[in-house]
Amino acid sequence: MTMSIEGRIAEELGVRERQVKAAVELLDGGSTVPFIARYRKEATEMLDDAQLRTLEERLRYLRELEDRRSAILDSVREQGKLDAELEARIAAADTKARLEDIYLPFKPKRRTKAQIAREAGLEPLAEGLLADPSAEPAAAAAAFVDAGKGVADPAAALEGARAILTEKFAEDADLIGDLRERMWGRGRLAAKVREGKEEAGAKFSDYFDFAEPFTALPSHRVLAMLRGEKEDVLSLDLEPEEPSDTPGPSTYEGVIARRFGIADRGRPKRQVARRHRPLGLAHQDPGAPRHRPAVPAARRRRGRGRTGLRRQPARPAARRPRRHACHARPGPGLPHRRQGGRRRRDRQGRRHR
């Protein structure tokens, strides 16, 4: 049974559903959050200002989510592609982003390269290369050359197959959600100075060659970089991750490959794989153990005890110097002249006699 909007908000706020319903009725009636928090406490059973603002924000978001869900269901139903499994996935989507990811394959769109390739009959080539890692791409593509359909040579056939696979990967809702979270966690905002703008944009010199992760960017830096871009001094770019000096596929390409159970193992088609990376990957069994290079036994034992933990050199305990009573630090709560050691008190006492 689907939980109501009021019930969901009540669960998120940790309050009773009747409190949320009372607040929703007041908000729908035109009352503002400050008015409800101050003059309608008896109706909401003491919901405070912070809870009411969160309630109002979540109420607006969840209502928009439900409206969009209904529109998507109607659209897919009109296309004749709505089945029980898809309807359950749409009903279970709890965010707008997740809902749009599920709807993406069914969303009406302009004629793409993948659609043109499918119309040219290249989808069997794409699926065949993905399913059979031992196939030679150039030889397989030669069978799909058809000048009448716009496929002039094997390279054009492989380009079309690549477009089909790219769209297939981009329309996987779970994959897109995973990549989006990785982007938020590892991505960076990079800024570069435009050519010839160094002198005119001297006030933005801190961002002439700048990059910082999203998670560490304070708001004032973001605003400064956006202002520099608006004044045509800086060019901004979103980097998926920090650049690596090690050649090879990126972390995101690895996530896509694992999602579809594929890995590059240097098959004979590696020359084509460099240009058509998704086609030059061989299947990888997700349950197969990962083979790591052997480490010499002497190297494994070096610097480690029986437990396998690296030994740490023992540090001698530091001795604290003894402090004489007359040099004791003043204690809290007493006047300075009444603190200190015995000699100090005696000396001060004689002075005041």
C-alpha positions in Angstrom: 0.0 0.0 0.0 1.4 3.4 -1.0 1.9 5.8 1.9 0.2 9.1 1.6 2.1 12.4 1.3 1.0 13.4 4.8 2.1 10.0 6.2 5.5 10.2 4.5 6.2 13.7 5.8 5.1 12.7 9.3 7.6 9.8 9.2 10.4 12.1 8.0 9.7 14.7 10.7 9.1 12.1 13.5 5.6 13.6 14.3 2.0 12.3 14.2 0.2 12.2 10.9 -2.7 14.3 12.3 -0.3 17.1 13.1 0.9 17.1 9.4 -2.7 17.0 8.1 -3.7 20.0 10.3 -0.7 22.0 9.1 -1.4 21.1 5.4 -5.0 22.3 5.8 -3.8 25.6 7.2 -1.2 26.0 4.4 -3.7 25.2 1.7 -6.0 27.7 3.3 -3.5 30.5 2.7 -1.9 30.7 6.2 1.9 31.4 6.3 4.4 29.4 8.3 5.1 32.3 10.8 1.4 32.7 11.4 0.8 29.0 12.0 3.9 28.7 14.2 2.8 31.6 16.4 -1.1 31.5 16.4 -2.1 28.0 15.5 0.1 25.9 17.9 -3.0 24.2 19.3 -4.1 23.0 15.9 -0.7 21.6 14.9 0.1 20.4 18.5 3.1 22.6 18.9 4.9 22.2 15.6 7.7 24.7 15.6 8.9 27.1 12.9 11.7 24.8 11.6 9.4 21.8 11.4 6.7 23.8 9.5 9.2 25.1 7.0 10.5 21.6 6.3 6.9 20.4 6.0 6.0 23.1 3.5 9.1 22.4 1.4 8.5 18.6 1.4 4.8 19.1 0.7 5.5 21.1 -2.4 8.2 18.7 -3.6 6.1 15.5 -3.1 3.1 17.0 -4.8 5.2 17.9 -7.8 6.7 14.4 -7.8 3.2 12.8 -7.8 2.0 15.1 -10.6 5.1 14.2 -12.7 4.6 10.5 -11.9 1.0 10.6 -13.2 2.1 12.4 -16.4 4.8 9.8 -17.0 2.4 6.9 -16.5 0.0 8.4 -19.0 2.8 9.0 -21.6 4.1 5.4 -21.3 0.6 4.0 -21.4 -0.2 5.9 -24.6 2.9 4.4 -26.2 1.6 0.9 -25.3 4.8 0.1 -23.4 3.5 0.1 -19.8 3.8 -3.3 -18.1 3.4 -4.4 -14.5 7.2 -4.3 -13.8 7.7 -0.8 -15.3 4.6 0.5 -13.5 6.0 -0.8 -10.2 9.4 0.9 -10.8 7.7 4.2 -11.6 5.6 3.9 -8.5 8.6 3.1 -6.3 10.6 6.1 -7.5 11.1 8.4 -4.5 12.9 11.4 -6.2 12.4 13.4 -9.3 15.8 12.4 -10.6 15.1 8.7 -10.2 11.7 9.1 -11.9 13.3 10.9 -14.9 16.0 8.2 -15.2 13.3 5.5 -15.5 11.3 7.5 -18.0 14.4 8.4 -20.2 14.1 5.4 -22.6 10.4 6.1 -23.2 10.7 9.9 -23.4 9.9 11.3 -26.9 13.1 12.7 -28.3 14.5 14.0 -31.5 16.1 11.7 -34.1 19.4 10.6 -32.6 22.4 8.8 -34.1 21.3 5.6 -32.3 17.9 5.8 -34.0 19.5 6.4 -37.4 21.8 3.4 -36.8 18.8 1.2 -35.8 17.0 2.3 -38.9 20.1 1.2 -40.9 19.9 -2.3 -39.3 23.0 -2.0 -37.1 21.4 -3.0 -33.8 22.2 -6.7 -34.4 25.9 -5.7 -34.9 26.0 -3.8 -31.6 24.3 -6.5 -29.6 26.4 -9.2 -31.2 29.7 -7.5 -30.4 28.5 -6.9 -26.9 27.5 -10.5 -26.4 30.4 -12.2 -28.2 33.8 -11.0 -27.0 35.7 -13.3 -29.5 34.2 -11.6 -32.6 36.4 -9.5 -34.8 34.7 -6.1 -35.1 35.9 -5.2 -38.6 34.9 -8.6 -40.0 31.5 -8.5 -38.2 30.8 -5.0 -39.4 31.6 -5.9 -43.1 28.4 -7.9 -43.2 26.4 -4.8 -42.4 27.8 -2.5 -45.1 25.0 -1.1 -47.2 25.5 2.1 -49.2 21.7 2.4 -49.7 21.2 2.7 -46.0 24.0 5.1 -45.5 26.6 2.6 -44.2 29.5 3.1 -46.6 32.1 0.9 -45.0 32.9 -1.2 -41.8 34.1 1.9 -40.0 30.7 3.6 -40.5 28.9 0.4 -39.3 31.1 0.3 -36.1 30.3 4.0 -35.5 26.6 3.3 -35.7 27.0 0.3 -33.4 28.9 2.4 -30.9 26.1 5.0 -30.9 23.5 2.3 -30.1 25.6 1.0 -27.2 26.2 4.5 -25.9 22.5 5.2 -25.8 21.9 1.8 -24.2 24.3 2.6 -21.4 23.0 6.2 -21.0 19.4 4.9 -20.5 20.1 2.5 -17.6 18.4 4.2 -14.6 20.5 2.4 -12.0 23.7 3.1 -13.8 22.9 6.8 -14.2 22.0 7.2 -10.6 25.3 5.6 -9.5 27.3 7.8 -11.8 25.5 10.9 -10.6 26.4 10.1 -7.0 30.0 9.5 -7.9 30.1 12.8 -9.7 28.8 14.7 -6.7 31.3 12.9 -4.5 34.4 13.0 -6.7 33.7 15.8 -9.3 35.5 19.1 -9.4 34.7 22.6 -10.6 37.6 23.9 -12.7 38.3 27.4 -13.9 40.7 28.7 -16.6 41.4 32.2 -17.7 40.4 33.0 -21.3 43.2 33.9 -23.7 44.1 37.6 -23.5 42.0 38.3 -20.4 44.8 38.1 -17.8 45.2 41.9 -17.4 41.5 42.9 -17.7 40.4 40.2 -15.2 43.2 40.6 -12.7 40.7 40.6 -9.8 39.9 37.0 -10.7 43.6 35.9 -10.7 43.0 33.4 -7.9 40.9 31.4 -10.4 43.1 31.6 -13.5 44.1 28.0 -13.0 41.9 26.6 -10.3 40.1 23.3 -9.5 38.4 22.1 -6.3 36.1 19.3 -5.5 32.4 20.0 -5.2 32.4 18.8 -1.6 35.0 21.4 -0.5 33.8 24.4 -2.5 32.5 27.3 -0.3 29.7 29.3 -1.7 31.7 32.6 -2.1 34.2 30.8 -4.4 31.4 29.5 -6.6 29.9 32.9 -6.8 33.2 34.5 -7.7 33.9 32.0 -10.5 30.3 32.4 -11.9 30.9 36.2 -11.9 34.2 35.7 -13.7 32.5 33.6 -16.3 29.7 36.1 -16.7 32.3 38.9 -17.3 33.9 36.7 -20.0 37.2 36.3 -18.0 37.0 32.7 -16.9 35.8 29.5 -18.6 34.3 26.9 -16.2 34.2 23.2 -16.6 33.0 20.2 -14.6 35.6 17.5 -14.2 34.3 14.0 -13.2 37.4 13.4 -11.1 41.0 14.5 -10.5 43.1 13.9 -13.6 45.4 10.8 -13.3 48.8 10.4 -14.9 48.2 6.7 -15.2 46.9 5.8 -18.7 43.8 3.7 -19.0 40.0 3.9 -18.6 38.6 6.3 -16.1 36.7 5.3 -12.9 33.4 6.0 -14.6 34.2 3.8 -17.6 35.1 1.1 -15.1 31.6 1.5 -13.5 29.9 1.2 -16.8 31.9 -1.9 -17.7 31.2 -3.6 -14.4 27.5 -2.8 -14.8 27.4 -4.8 -18.1 29.9 -7.4 -17.1 32.6 -6.4 -19.6 36.3 -5.8 -19.3 39.2 -5.1 -21.7 41.5 -8.2 -21.9 43.5 -7.3 -25.0 41.6 -9.3 -27.5 42.6 -9.2 -31.2 40.1 -6.4 -31.7 42.1 -4.1 -29.5 43.0 -1.8 -32.4 39.3 -1.0 -32.9 38.7 -0.9 -29.1 40.9 2.2 -28.8 38.5 4.1 -30.9 35.3 2.2 -30.0 36.0 1.5 -26.4 32.6 -0.1 -25.6 33.0 -2.6 -28.4 36.5 -3.7 -27.4 35.5 -5.1 -24.1 35.3 -8.8 -23.2 32.8 -10.2 -20.7 33.9 -10.6 -17.1 32.2 -12.9 -14.7 31.1 -10.8 -11.7 31.6 -13.9 -9.5 35.1 -14.7 -10.7 37.9 -13.9 -8.3 40.2 -11.0 -9.1 43.7 -12.1 -9.9 46.4 -9.9 -8.3 50.1 -10.0 -9.1 52.0 -12.3 -6.8 54.1 -10.6 -4.1 57.4 -12.3 -3.1 57.3 -13.9 0.3 60.4 -12.0 1.5 58.7 -8.8 0.7 55.5 -9.8 2.5 57.4 -10.7 5.6 59.6 -7.7 5.7 58.8 -5.4 8.6 55.8 -7.4 9.8 55.2 -9.5 12.9 53.2 -12.7 13.2 49.9 -10.9 13.0 50.8 -9.3 9.7 50.8 -5.8 11.1 53.7 -3.5 10.5 55.8 -3.0 13.6 56.1 0.4 15.0 59.3 1.5 16.9 58.7 1.9 20.6 58.9 5.5 21.8 60.3 6.2 25.2 57.8 7.7 27.6 58.4 11.5 28.0 59.1 12.6 31.5 57.3 15.6 32.7 59.5 18.0 34.7 58.6 18.4 38.3 57.2 21.9 39.1 58.2 23.5 42.4 55.3 24.5 44.7 56.2 28.1 44.5 55.9 28.0 40.7 52.5 26.5 40.6 50.1 27.9 38.1 47.3 30.1 39.4 44.1 28.1 39.9 40.7 29.3 38.8 38.3 31.2 41.0 40.8 33.0 43.3 42.5 36.4 43.1 46.0 36.3 41.8 47.6 37.3 45.1 45.9 34.4 46.9 47.2 31.8 44.5 50.6 30.2 44.1 53.0 28.3 46.4 53.6 28.7 50.1 56.6 31.0 49.8 54.6 33.4 47.6 51.7 33.5 50.1 54.2 34.1 53.0 55.9 36.9 51.1 52.6 38.6 50.2 51.4 38.2 53.7 54.5 40.0 55.2 54.0 42.8 52.6 50.5 43.5 53.7 51.2 43.5 57.4 
